[in-house]
Amino acid sequence: MREMSARLGKEKIGKLLVSLSVPASMGMIGNALYNLVDTIFVGRGVGAIAIGALTVSFPIQMIIMAFAIMIGMGSASAISRSLGANNVERADNVTGNSFFSIVIFSAIIAILGLAFTEPLLRFVGATDTILPYARDYITIIFYGSVFRSFAMSTNNLIRAEGNAKVAMISMFIGAGSNIILDPIFIFVFKLGVKGAALATIIAQFFAFLYVIRYLYSGKSSLRVRFHHLKPSISIIKEIVTVGMASFFRHISGGIAGIIVNTTLSFFGGDVALIIVGILQRVTMFVFMPLFGVVQGMQPIIGFNYGAKKYERVKETLKITILVTTVMATLGWCFIELFPSLVFNIFTSESEVVEKGAPIIRIVISMIPLIGIQIVAAALFQSLGKAVPSLILSLLRQILLFIPLVIILPRVFGLGLMGIWISYPIADVLAVILTVFYLRHELKKMNLWFDSSVVREELAESI
């Protein structure tokens, strides 16, 4: 099965990107379904106030996810480059060290979370009304977080060897199980938000079992033996260093969520928290296919960069930017046309729907532009360039969005509107700065390209 990776350096870029990105995008959609399905069933089965509980729990889950993605993406980059250089033993050692790291990180997070659950929920914006629901939900999530973290991390390794289909199947096993279990626990057993949390961790456990079975079935290019599990400081350092960009990109979402939640609690209360909870699920569902395309891009770029096939690196970058821009625009069109329909999926409470519809139009107004920002951060990660990737990952959420959310609601009497307009302003500024930075860095690496015939190259590749 090690020959599977060879096609990364030979097959036409368009065809290769489709074969890797479609399963990855479908898998990422499956991953987004975890929170989306929980929110729909909780909103319909418990009430809109329970959506507020999921809203304040969401930043905590983003932080858990950030550690899993850090290890997964850092390991995937190292594995792609090792396979590209035909160093298969090192690829196996990276895989073993990623297993060790994810278990340790997950255990520490779960222990700390269970020890400080209520103070943590207060810190992330839970009101007195929402707190009991949020506590019931997040406590169970902590107990099962290691399974989702492991499955999510190892999915990146499977994609790095070129087998995106298996990664997609594992995510759909988890999402499909969650969709089946949610109504059983919420409506049949009357467990409310506890039922939603139980459905989530059981579904994650099923995905975990599938990934483990594949990795030790002999079908994987990665053959992990006991000696590969021995911790290597140099490998773990590389995993963490390269994966740090993804860590900050995802944890910045958690930090931004905390600041948004606490600001909303002050300016808008429970209804505002419910609205932003729905906004988060919807925008995540739009973004996830883009991240799937980027995940399909990364092993191609990592392998070809390691093999010194720089023209293939440039071609992959051009096509990926075009595809992510088109996908973001399609999602934007649907939401702008049917905002009330989007909110009615989650709740029938008229106040939430009437207030939320115009707000979501503002929040997602600049989404068509952000494909290039997402691609740029992932590009440098694939090349093993940790610092540029880290800078671009921090740019949108940490360096731009958080200051805007803190400042705008408090100036010119903007209040809640200041929070909502912070989203598109941050998007526009992030894209402008990313274009200048990307051009500068790629020119230094002699990877910059002429801006001609992108569509023609895409058509020829496919």
DRENDO-1510 file (C-alpha; in Angstrom, 1 decimal, always signed):
<recs>
REC; n; res; u; v; w
REC; 1; MET; +0.0; +0.0; +0.0 .
REC; 2; ARG; +3.0; +2.3; +0.2 .
REC; 3; GLU; +2.7; +2.8; -3.6 .
REC; 4; MET; -0.5; +4.8; -2.8 .
REC; 5; SER; +1.6; +7.8; -2.0 .
REC; 6; ALA; +3.4; +7.8; -5.3 .
REC; 7; ARG; +0.5; +9.2; -7.2 .
REC; 8; LEU; +0.9; +12.5; -5.2 .
REC; 9; GLY; +3.9; +13.3; -7.4 .
REC; 10; LYS; +2.6; +12.0; -10.8 .
REC; 11; GLU; -1.2; +12.3; -11.2 .
REC; 12; LYS; -2.7; +15.5; -12.8 .
REC; 13; ILE; -3.3; +18.1; -10.1 .
REC; 14; GLY; -6.9; +18.8; -10.8 .
REC; 15; LYS; -7.8; +15.1; -10.8 .
REC; 16; LEU; -5.7; +14.4; -7.7 .
REC; 17; LEU; -7.2; +17.4; -5.8 .
REC; 18; VAL; -10.7; +16.2; -6.6 .
REC; 19; SER; -9.9; +12.7; -5.5 .
REC; 20; LEU; -8.5; +13.9; -2.2 .
REC; 21; SER; -10.7; +16.9; -1.5 .
REC; 22; VAL; -14.1; +15.4; -2.1 .
REC; 23; PRO; -13.8; +12.7; +0.5 .
REC; 24; ALA; -12.1; +15.2; +2.9 .
REC; 25; SER; -14.8; +17.8; +2.3 .
REC; 26; MET; -17.5; +15.2; +2.8 .
REC; 27; GLY; -15.7; +14.1; +6.0 .
REC; 28; MET; -15.5; +17.7; +7.3 .
REC; 29; ILE; -19.2; +18.2; +6.6 .
REC; 30; GLY; -19.8; +15.0; +8.6 .
REC; 31; ASN; -17.6; +16.5; +11.4 .
REC; 32; ALA; -19.7; +19.7; +11.3 .
REC; 33; LEU; -22.8; +17.6; +11.6 .
REC; 34; TYR; -21.9; +16.7; +15.2 .
REC; 35; ASN; -22.6; +20.2; +16.5 .
REC; 36; LEU; -25.3; +21.0; +13.8 .
REC; 37; VAL; -27.4; +18.0; +14.6 .
REC; 38; ASP; -27.0; +18.5; +18.3 .
REC; 39; THR; -28.2; +22.0; +18.0 .
REC; 40; ILE; -31.2; +21.2; +15.8 .
REC; 41; PHE; -32.5; +18.3; +18.1 .
REC; 42; VAL; -31.8; +20.3; +21.3 .
REC; 43; GLY; -33.6; +23.4; +19.9 .
REC; 44; ARG; -36.6; +21.3; +18.9 .
REC; 45; GLY; -36.6; +18.9; +21.8 .
REC; 46; VAL; -35.6; +21.0; +24.7 .
REC; 47; GLY; -36.0; +24.6; +23.7 .
REC; 48; ALA; -34.1; +27.6; +22.4 .
REC; 49; ILE; -32.5; +28.2; +25.9 .
REC; 50; ALA; -30.7; +24.9; +25.5 .
REC; 51; ILE; -29.1; +26.2; +22.3 .
REC; 52; GLY; -27.6; +28.9; +24.5 .
REC; 53; ALA; -26.0; +26.1; +26.5 .
REC; 54; LEU; -24.4; +24.6; +23.4 .
REC; 55; THR; -23.3; +28.1; +22.5 .
REC; 56; VAL; -21.3; +28.7; +25.7 .
REC; 57; SER; -20.0; +25.1; +25.5 .
REC; 58; PHE; -18.8; +25.6; +21.9 .
REC; 59; PRO; -15.5; +27.5; +22.7 .
REC; 60; ILE; -14.5; +24.7; +25.1 .
REC; 61; GLN; -15.0; +22.1; +22.4 .
REC; 62; MET; -13.0; +24.3; +20.0 .
REC; 63; ILE; -10.1; +24.3; +22.4 .
REC; 64; ILE; -10.3; +20.5; +22.7 .
REC; 65; MET; -10.4; +20.3; +18.9 .
REC; 66; ALA; -7.5; +22.6; +18.6 .
REC; 67; PHE; -5.1; +20.2; +20.4 .
REC; 68; ALA; -6.3; +17.3; +18.2 .
REC; 69; ILE; -5.9; +19.3; +15.0 .
REC; 70; MET; -2.5; +20.5; +16.1 .
REC; 71; ILE; -1.2; +17.0; +16.5 .
REC; 72; GLY; -3.0; +15.7; +13.4 .
REC; 73; MET; -1.9; +18.5; +11.0 .
REC; 74; GLY; +1.6; +18.7; +12.4 .
REC; 75; SER; +2.0; +14.9; +12.0 .
REC; 76; ALA; +0.4; +14.9; +8.5 .
REC; 77; SER; +2.9; +17.5; +7.3 .
REC; 78; ALA; +5.8; +15.5; +8.6 .
REC; 79; ILE; +4.5; +12.3; +7.1 .
REC; 80; SER; +3.8; +13.8; +3.7 .
REC; 81; ARG; +7.3; +15.2; +3.5 .
REC; 82; SER; +8.8; +11.9; +4.8 .
REC; 83; LEU; +7.0; +9.9; +2.2 .
REC; 84; GLY; +7.9; +12.4; -0.5 .
REC; 85; ALA; +11.6; +11.9; +0.4 .
REC; 86; ASN; +11.0; +8.1; +0.5 .
REC; 87; ASN; +11.8; +7.9; +4.2 .
REC; 88; VAL; +9.0; +5.5; +5.3 .
REC; 89; GLU; +10.5; +4.5; +8.6 .
REC; 90; ARG; +10.4; +8.1; +9.8 .
REC; 91; ALA; +6.8; +8.4; +8.6 .
REC; 92; ASP; +5.9; +5.4; +10.9 .
REC; 93; ASN; +7.8; +7.0; +13.8 .
REC; 94; VAL; +5.9; +10.2; +13.4 .
REC; 95; THR; +2.6; +8.3; +13.4 .
REC; 96; GLY; +3.5; +6.5; +16.6 .
REC; 97; ASN; +4.5; +9.7; +18.3 .
REC; 98; SER; +1.2; +11.3; +17.2 .
REC; 99; PHE; -0.7; +8.4; +18.9 .
REC; 100; PHE; +1.3; +9.0; +22.2 .
REC; 101; SER; +0.8; +12.8; +22.1 .
REC; 102; ILE; -3.0; +12.8; +21.4 .
REC; 103; VAL; -3.7; +10.4; +24.3 .
REC; 104; ILE; -1.6; +12.5; +26.8 .
REC; 105; PHE; -3.0; +15.9; +25.6 .
REC; 106; SER; -6.6; +14.6; +25.7 .
REC; 107; ALA; -6.3; +13.1; +29.2 .
REC; 108; ILE; -4.9; +16.3; +30.6 .
REC; 109; ILE; -7.7; +18.5; +29.0 .
REC; 110; ALA; -10.4; +16.1; +30.3 .
REC; 111; ILE; -9.1; +16.0; +33.8 .
REC; 112; LEU; -8.7; +19.8; +34.1 .
REC; 113; GLY; -12.1; +20.4; +32.5 .
REC; 114; LEU; -13.9; +18.1; +34.9 .
REC; 115; ALA; -12.2; +19.6; +37.9 .
REC; 116; PHE; -13.2; +23.2; +37.0 .
REC; 117; THR; -16.4; +22.8; +35.0 .
REC; 118; GLU; -18.6; +25.5; +36.6 .
REC; 119; PRO; -15.9; +28.2; +36.8 .
REC; 120; LEU; -15.0; +27.5; +33.2 .
REC; 121; LEU; -18.5; +27.8; +32.0 .
REC; 122; ARG; -18.9; +31.1; +33.8 .
REC; 123; PHE; -15.7; +32.3; +32.2 .
REC; 124; VAL; -17.0; +31.5; +28.7 .
REC; 125; GLY; -20.2; +33.5; +29.1 .
REC; 126; ALA; -22.8; +31.2; +30.7 .
REC; 127; THR; -25.7; +33.2; +32.3 .
REC; 128; ASP; -27.6; +31.9; +35.4 .
REC; 129; THR; -30.4; +30.6; +33.1 .
REC; 130; ILE; -28.1; +28.8; +30.7 .
REC; 131; LEU; -25.5; +27.4; +33.3 .
REC; 132; PRO; -27.4; +24.2; +34.4 .
REC; 133; TYR; -28.0; +23.1; +30.8 .
REC; 134; ALA; -24.4; +23.9; +29.8 .
REC; 135; ARG; -23.0; +22.0; +32.8 .
REC; 136; ASP; -25.0; +18.9; +32.0 .
REC; 137; TYR; -23.8; +18.9; +28.4 .
REC; 138; ILE; -20.1; +19.7; +28.7 .
REC; 139; THR; -19.4; +17.3; +31.6 .
REC; 140; ILE; -20.3; +14.3; +29.4 .
REC; 141; ILE; -18.4; +15.8; +26.5 .
REC; 142; PHE; -15.2; +15.9; +28.7 .
REC; 143; TYR; -15.5; +12.2; +29.5 .
REC; 144; GLY; -15.6; +11.2; +25.9 .
REC; 145; SER; -13.3; +13.8; +24.4 .
REC; 146; VAL; -10.3; +11.5; +24.0 .
REC; 147; PHE; -12.2; +9.4; +21.4 .
REC; 148; ARG; -13.1; +12.3; +19.1 .
REC; 149; SER; -9.6; +13.8; +19.5 .
REC; 150; PHE; -7.9; +10.5; +18.5 .
REC; 151; ALA; -10.2; +10.0; +15.5 .
REC; 152; MET; -9.8; +13.6; +14.3 .
REC; 153; SER; -6.1; +13.6; +14.7 .
REC; 154; THR; -5.5; +10.2; +13.0 .
REC; 155; ASN; -7.8; +11.2; +10.1 .
REC; 156; ASN; -5.2; +13.7; +9.1 .
REC; 157; LEU; -2.5; +11.0; +9.0 .
REC; 158; ILE; -4.7; +8.8; +6.8 .
REC; 159; ARG; -5.2; +11.7; +4.4 .
REC; 160; ALA; -1.4; +12.4; +4.4 .
REC; 161; GLU; -0.8; +8.9; +3.0 .
REC; 162; GLY; -3.3; +9.7; +0.2 .
REC; 163; ASN; -6.3; +7.7; +1.5 .
REC; 164; ALA; -8.9; +10.4; +1.9 .
REC; 165; LYS; -11.8; +7.9; +1.4 .
REC; 166; VAL; -11.1; +6.1; +4.7 .
REC; 167; ALA; -10.9; +9.4; +6.6 .
REC; 168; MET; -14.3; +10.4; +5.1 .
REC; 169; ILE; -15.9; +7.1; +6.1 .
REC; 170; SER; -14.8; +7.5; +9.7 .
REC; 171; MET; -16.3; +10.9; +10.0 .
REC; 172; PHE; -19.5; +9.8; +8.4 .
REC; 173; ILE; -19.7; +6.8; +10.8 .
REC; 174; GLY; -19.5; +9.3; +13.7 .
REC; 175; ALA; -21.9; +11.8; +12.2 .
REC; 176; GLY; -24.4; +9.1; +11.1 .
REC; 177; SER; -24.4; +7.5; +14.5 .
REC; 178; ASN; -24.9; +10.9; +16.1 .
REC; 179; ILE; -27.9; +11.6; +13.9 .
REC; 180; ILE; -29.5; +8.2; +14.8 .
REC; 181; LEU; -28.7; +8.4; +18.6 .
REC; 182; ASP; -29.7; +12.1; +19.1 .
REC; 183; PRO; -33.5; +11.7; +18.7 .
REC; 184; ILE; -33.4; +8.4; +20.7 .
REC; 185; PHE; -31.7; +10.0; +23.7 .
REC; 186; ILE; -33.5; +13.3; +23.5 .
REC; 187; PHE; -37.1; +12.4; +22.6 .
REC; 188; VAL; -37.4; +8.7; +23.6 .
REC; 189; PHE; -35.4; +8.6; +26.8 .
REC; 190; LYS; -36.1; +12.3; +27.6 .
REC; 191; LEU; -32.5; +13.1; +28.6 .
REC; 192; GLY; -32.4; +16.6; +27.1 .
REC; 193; VAL; -29.0; +18.1; +26.6 .
REC; 194; LYS; -27.5; +15.1; +28.5 .
REC; 195; GLY; -28.9; +12.9; +25.7 .
REC; 196; ALA; -27.3; +15.1; +23.0 .
REC; 197; ALA; -23.9; +14.8; +24.8 .
REC; 198; LEU; -24.2; +11.1; +25.2 .
REC; 199; ALA; -25.1; +10.6; +21.6 .
REC; 200; THR; -22.1; +12.7; +20.6 .
REC; 201; ILE; -19.5; +10.7; +22.6 .
REC; 202; ILE; -20.9; +7.3; +21.7 .
REC; 203; ALA; -20.8; +8.3; +18.0 .
REC; 204; GLN; -17.2; +9.5; +18.5 .
REC; 205; PHE; -16.3; +6.1; +20.0 .
REC; 206; PHE; -17.6; +4.3; +16.9 .
REC; 207; ALA; -15.5; +6.5; +14.7 .
REC; 208; PHE; -12.5; +5.8; +17.0 .
REC; 209; LEU; -12.9; +2.1; +16.6 .
REC; 210; TYR; -13.1; +2.3; +12.8 .
REC; 211; VAL; -9.9; +4.3; +12.6 .
REC; 212; ILE; -8.0; +1.9; +14.9 .
REC; 213; ARG; -9.3; -1.1; +12.9 .
REC; 214; TYR; -8.1; +0.5; +9.6 .
REC; 215; LEU; -4.6; +1.5; +10.9 .
REC; 216; TYR; -3.9; -2.1; +12.1 .
REC; 217; SER; -5.6; -3.9; +9.2 .
REC; 218; GLY; -2.5; -3.9; +7.0 .
REC; 219; LYS; -4.3; -1.7; +4.4 .
REC; 220; SER; -2.6; +1.5; +5.6 .
REC; 221; SER; +0.7; +2.7; +4.2 .
REC; 222; LEU; +1.6; +3.6; +7.8 .
REC; 223; ARG; +2.7; +0.5; +9.8 .
REC; 224; VAL; +2.9; +1.4; +13.4 .
REC; 225; ARG; +4.6; -1.1; +15.7 .
REC; 226; PHE; +5.3; -0.9; +19.4 .
REC; 227; HIS; +8.7; +0.6; +19.0 .
REC; 228; HIS; +7.2; +3.5; +17.0 .
REC; 229; LEU; +5.2; +4.5; +20.0 .
REC; 230; LYS; +8.3; +5.4; +22.0 .
REC; 231; PRO; +8.3; +9.2; +22.5 .
REC; 232; SER; +10.9; +11.1; +20.5 .
REC; 233; ILE; +11.4; +14.7; +21.7 .
REC; 234; SER; +12.6; +15.8; +18.3 .
REC; 235; ILE; +9.6; +14.3; +16.5 .
REC; 236; ILE; +7.1; +15.6; +19.0 .
REC; 237; LYS; +8.7; +19.1; +18.8 .
REC; 238; GLU; +8.4; +19.0; +15.0 .
REC; 239; ILE; +4.7; +17.9; +15.3 .
REC; 240; VAL; +3.9; +20.6; +17.7 .
REC; 241; THR; +5.9; +23.3; +15.9 .
REC; 242; VAL; +4.4; +22.7; +12.5 .
REC; 243; GLY; +0.9; +22.0; +13.9 .
REC; 244; MET; +1.0; +25.1; +16.0 .
REC; 245; ALA; -0.5; +27.2; +13.2 .
REC; 246; SER; -3.6; +24.9; +13.1 .
REC; 247; PHE; -3.7; +25.0; +16.9 .
REC; 248; PHE; -3.9; +28.7; +17.0 .
REC; 249; ARG; -6.3; +28.9; +14.1 .
REC; 250; HIS; -8.8; +26.6; +15.9 .
REC; 251; ILE; -8.1; +27.9; +19.5 .
REC; 252; SER; -8.5; +31.4; +18.2 .
REC; 253; GLY; -12.0; +30.4; +17.3 .
REC; 254; GLY; -12.5; +29.3; +20.9 .
REC; 255; ILE; -11.0; +32.5; +22.3 .
REC; 256; ALA; -13.1; +34.6; +19.9 .
REC; 257; GLY; -16.1; +32.6; +21.0 .
REC; 258; ILE; -15.4; +33.3; +24.6 .
REC; 259; ILE; -15.1; +37.0; +24.0 .
REC; 260; VAL; -18.2; +37.1; +21.8 .
REC; 261; ASN; -20.2; +35.2; +24.4 .
REC; 262; THR; -19.2; +37.4; +27.3 .
REC; 263; THR; -19.8; +40.5; +25.2 .
REC; 264; LEU; -23.2; +39.2; +24.1 .
REC; 265; SER; -24.1; +38.3; +27.7 .
REC; 266; PHE; -23.6; +42.0; +28.6 .
REC; 267; PHE; -25.2; +43.7; +25.6 .
REC; 268; GLY; -27.9; +41.2; +24.5 .
REC; 269; GLY; -28.5; +38.4; +27.1 .
REC; 270; ASP; -29.9; +34.9; +26.4 .
REC; 271; VAL; -31.5; +35.7; +23.0 .
REC; 272; ALA; -28.3; +37.1; +21.5 .
REC; 273; LEU; -26.4; +34.0; +22.8 .
REC; 274; ILE; -29.0; +31.7; +21.1 .
REC; 275; ILE; -28.7; +33.7; +17.8 .
REC; 276; VAL; -24.9; +33.5; +17.8 .
REC; 277; GLY; -25.0; +29.8; +18.6 .
REC; 278; ILE; -27.0; +29.2; +15.4 .
REC; 279; LEU; -24.7; +31.5; +13.4 .
REC; 280; GLN; -21.7; +29.5; +14.6 .
REC; 281; ARG; -23.2; +26.2; +13.4 .
REC; 282; VAL; -24.3; +27.6; +10.1 .
REC; 283; THR; -21.0; +29.3; +9.2 .
REC; 284; MET; -19.0; +26.2; +10.4 .
REC; 285; PHE; -21.1; +24.1; +8.0 .
REC; 286; VAL; -20.2; +26.5; +5.2 .
REC; 287; PHE; -16.5; +26.6; +6.1 .
REC; 288; MET; -16.0; +22.9; +6.6 .
REC; 289; PRO; -16.0; +22.0; +2.9 .
REC; 290; LEU; -13.4; +24.6; +2.4 .
REC; 291; PHE; -11.2; +23.1; +5.0 .
REC; 292; GLY; -11.8; +19.7; +3.3 .
REC; 293; VAL; -10.4; +21.1; +0.0 .
REC; 294; VAL; -7.4; +22.5; +1.9 .
REC; 295; GLN; -6.8; +19.1; +3.6 .
REC; 296; GLY; -6.9; +17.6; +0.1 .
REC; 297; MET; -4.3; +20.2; -1.0 .
REC; 298; GLN; -1.9; +19.6; +1.9 .
REC; 299; PRO; -0.5; +16.1; +1.1 .
REC; 300; ILE; -0.1; +17.1; -2.6 .
REC; 301; ILE; +1.9; +20.2; -1.7 .
REC; 302; GLY; +3.8; +18.5; +1.1 .
REC; 303; PHE; +4.8; +15.6; -1.1 .
REC; 304; ASN; +5.8; +17.6; -4.1 .
REC; 305; TYR; +7.7; +20.2; -2.1 .
REC; 306; GLY; +9.6; +17.3; -0.4 .
REC; 307; ALA; +10.3; +15.9; -3.9 .
REC; 308; LYS; +11.3; +19.3; -5.2 .
REC; 309; LYS; +8.6; +19.4; -7.8 .
REC; 310; TYR; +7.9; +23.1; -7.4 .
REC; 311; GLU; +5.7; +23.6; -10.5 .
REC; 312; ARG; +3.2; +21.1; -9.1 .
REC; 313; VAL; +3.2; +23.1; -5.8 .
REC; 314; LYS; +2.3; +26.3; -7.6 .
REC; 315; GLU; -0.4; +24.6; -9.8 .
REC; 316; THR; -2.0; +23.1; -6.7 .
REC; 317; LEU; -2.1; +26.4; -4.9 .
REC; 318; LYS; -3.8; +28.2; -7.8 .
REC; 319; ILE; -6.5; +25.6; -8.3 .
REC; 320; THR; -7.2; +25.3; -4.6 .
REC; 321; ILE; -7.7; +29.1; -4.2 .
REC; 322; LEU; -10.2; +29.1; -7.2 .
REC; 323; VAL; -12.1; +26.1; -5.8 .
REC; 324; THR; -12.4; +27.4; -2.3 .
REC; 325; THR; -13.6; +30.8; -3.5 .
REC; 326; VAL; -16.3; +29.3; -5.6 .
REC; 327; MET; -17.5; +27.0; -2.8 .
REC; 328; ALA; -17.6; +29.9; -0.3 .
REC; 329; THR; -19.7; +32.0; -2.7 .
REC; 330; LEU; -22.2; +29.2; -3.2 .
REC; 331; GLY; -22.7; +28.9; +0.6 .
REC; 332; TRP; -23.0; +32.7; +0.9 .
REC; 333; CYS; -25.7; +32.8; -1.8 .
REC; 334; PHE; -27.9; +30.3; -0.1 .
REC; 335; ILE; -27.8; +32.0; +3.3 .
REC; 336; GLU; -28.3; +35.5; +1.9 .
REC; 337; LEU; -31.4; +34.3; +0.0 .
REC; 338; PHE; -33.0; +32.2; +2.7 .
REC; 339; PRO; -31.9; +33.5; +6.2 .
REC; 340; SER; -35.3; +32.9; +7.9 .
REC; 341; LEU; -35.4; +29.4; +6.6 .
REC; 342; VAL; -32.0; +28.7; +8.1 .
REC; 343; PHE; -33.1; +29.9; +11.6 .
REC; 344; ASN; -36.4; +27.9; +11.3 .
REC; 345; ILE; -34.5; +24.7; +11.0 .
REC; 346; PHE; -33.2; +25.2; +14.6 .
REC; 347; THR; -36.2; +26.8; +16.4 .
REC; 348; SER; -39.7; +28.0; +15.9 .
REC; 349; GLU; -39.4; +30.8; +18.5 .
REC; 350; SER; -40.4; +33.9; +16.5 .
REC; 351; GLU; -38.2; +36.3; +18.4 .
REC; 352; VAL; -35.0; +34.4; +17.6 .
REC; 353; VAL; -36.0; +34.0; +13.9 .
REC; 354; GLU; -37.0; +37.6; +13.3 .
REC; 355; LYS; -33.9; +39.0; +15.0 .
REC; 356; GLY; -31.5; +36.4; +13.6 .
REC; 357; ALA; -32.4; +36.6; +9.9 .
REC; 358; PRO; -31.0; +40.1; +9.2 .
REC; 359; ILE; -28.0; +39.5; +11.5 .
REC; 360; ILE; -26.8; +36.4; +9.6 .
REC; 361; ARG; -26.8; +38.4; +6.4 .
REC; 362; ILE; -24.4; +40.9; +7.9 .
REC; 363; VAL; -22.2; +38.3; +9.5 .
REC; 364; ILE; -21.6; +36.2; +6.4 .
REC; 365; SER; -21.5; +39.1; +3.9 .
REC; 366; MET; -17.8; +38.8; +3.1 .
REC; 367; ILE; -17.4; +35.0; +3.2 .
REC; 368; PRO; -16.7; +34.7; -0.5 .
REC; 369; LEU; -13.4; +36.4; +0.0 .
REC; 370; ILE; -11.9; +34.2; +2.7 .
REC; 371; GLY; -10.9; +31.2; +0.7 .
REC; 372; ILE; -7.5; +32.7; +0.0 .
REC; 373; GLN; -6.9; +33.3; +3.7 .
REC; 374; ILE; -7.6; +29.7; +4.7 .
REC; 375; VAL; -5.5; +28.3; +1.8 .
REC; 376; ALA; -2.5; +30.5; +2.6 .
REC; 377; ALA; -2.3; +29.5; +6.2 .
REC; 378; ALA; -2.5; +25.8; +5.3 .
REC; 379; LEU; +0.0; +26.2; +2.4 .
REC; 380; PHE; +2.9; +27.2; +4.7 .
REC; 381; GLN; +2.0; +24.5; +7.1 .
REC; 382; SER; +2.3; +21.9; +4.3 .
REC; 383; LEU; +5.7; +23.4; +3.4 .
REC; 384; GLY; +6.9; +23.0; +7.0 .
REC; 385; LYS; +7.1; +26.8; +7.4 .
REC; 386; ALA; +5.7; +27.2; +10.9 .
REC; 387; VAL; +6.1; +31.0; +11.4 .
REC; 388; PRO; +4.3; +32.2; +8.2 .
REC; 389; SER; +1.5; +29.7; +8.8 .
REC; 390; LEU; +1.2; +30.8; +12.4 .
REC; 391; ILE; +1.0; +34.5; +11.5 .
REC; 392; LEU; -1.8; +33.9; +8.9 .
REC; 393; SER; -3.7; +31.6; +11.2 .
REC; 394; LEU; -3.7; +34.2; +13.9 .
REC; 395; LEU; -4.6; +37.1; +11.6 .
REC; 396; ARG; -8.3; +36.9; +11.1 .
REC; 397; GLN; -9.6; +35.7; +14.6 .
REC; 398; ILE; -6.9; +36.9; +17.0 .
REC; 399; LEU; -5.3; +40.0; +15.5 .
REC; 400; LEU; -8.3; +41.5; +13.8 .
REC; 401; PHE; -11.7; +40.1; +15.0 .
REC; 402; ILE; -11.1; +40.0; +18.7 .
REC; 403; PRO; -10.0; +43.7; +18.9 .
REC; 404; LEU; -13.0; +44.7; +16.7 .
REC; 405; VAL; -15.5; +42.8; +19.0 .
REC; 406; ILE; -14.1; +44.5; +22.1 .
REC; 407; ILE; -13.9; +48.0; +20.6 .
REC; 408; LEU; -16.9; +48.4; +18.2 .
REC; 409; PRO; -19.8; +47.7; +20.6 .
REC; 410; ARG; -18.5; +50.3; +22.9 .
REC; 411; VAL; -18.1; +53.2; +20.4 .
REC; 412; PHE; -20.7; +55.4; +18.7 .
REC; 413; GLY; -23.4; +53.6; +20.6 .
REC; 414; LEU; -23.2; +50.6; +18.3 .
REC; 415; GLY; -23.9; +48.0; +21.0 .
REC; 416; LEU; -24.9; +44.6; +19.5 .
REC; 417; MET; -24.5; +45.9; +16.0 .
REC; 418; GLY; -20.8; +46.5; +16.7 .
REC; 419; ILE; -20.4; +42.8; +17.3 .
REC; 420; TRP; -22.2; +41.8; +14.1 .
REC; 421; ILE; -20.3; +44.1; +11.8 .
REC; 422; SER; -17.0; +42.9; +13.3 .
REC; 423; TYR; -17.2; +39.7; +11.3 .
REC; 424; PRO; -17.2; +41.2; +7.8 .
REC; 425; ILE; -14.7; +43.9; +8.6 .
REC; 426; ALA; -12.3; +41.3; +10.0 .
REC; 427; ASP; -12.8; +39.1; +6.8 .
REC; 428; VAL; -12.0; +42.0; +4.4 .
REC; 429; LEU; -8.9; +43.2; +6.3 .
REC; 430; ALA; -7.6; +39.6; +6.7 .
REC; 431; VAL; -7.8; +38.9; +3.0 .
REC; 432; ILE; -6.1; +42.1; +2.0 .
REC; 433; LEU; -3.2; +41.5; +4.4 .
REC; 434; THR; -3.0; +37.8; +3.4 .
REC; 435; VAL; -2.6; +38.6; -0.3 .
REC; 436; PHE; +0.4; +41.0; +0.4 .
REC; 437; TYR; +2.0; +38.5; +2.8 .
REC; 438; LEU; +1.5; +35.5; +0.6 .
REC; 439; ARG; +3.0; +37.2; -2.4 .
REC; 440; HIS; +6.0; +38.4; -0.4 .
REC; 441; GLU; +6.8; +35.0; +1.2 .
REC; 442; LEU; +6.3; +32.9; -2.0 .
REC; 443; LYS; +8.6; +35.2; -3.9 .
REC; 444; LYS; +11.3; +34.6; -1.4 .
REC; 445; MET; +10.8; +30.8; -2.0 .
REC; 446; ASN; +10.6; +31.3; -5.8 .
REC; 447; LEU; +7.1; +29.8; -5.7 .
REC; 448; TRP; +5.2; +32.9; -6.9 .
REC; 449; PHE; +3.3; +32.5; -10.1 .
REC; 450; ASP; +1.9; +34.7; -12.8 .
REC; 451; SER; -1.8; +35.5; -12.4 .
REC; 452; SER; -2.9; +34.2; -15.9 .
REC; 453; VAL; -5.0; +31.4; -17.3 .
REC; 454; VAL; -6.0; +29.9; -13.9 .
REC; 455; ARG; -9.3; +28.6; -15.3 .
REC; 456; GLU; -7.7; +27.2; -18.4 .
REC; 457; GLU; -5.2; +25.2; -16.3 .
REC; 458; LEU; -8.0; +23.9; -14.1 .
REC; 459; ALA; -9.9; +22.7; -17.1 .
REC; 460; GLU; -6.9; +21.1; -18.6 .
REC; 461; SER; -5.9; +19.3; -15.3 .
REC; 462; ILE; -9.4; +17.9; -14.8 .
</recs>
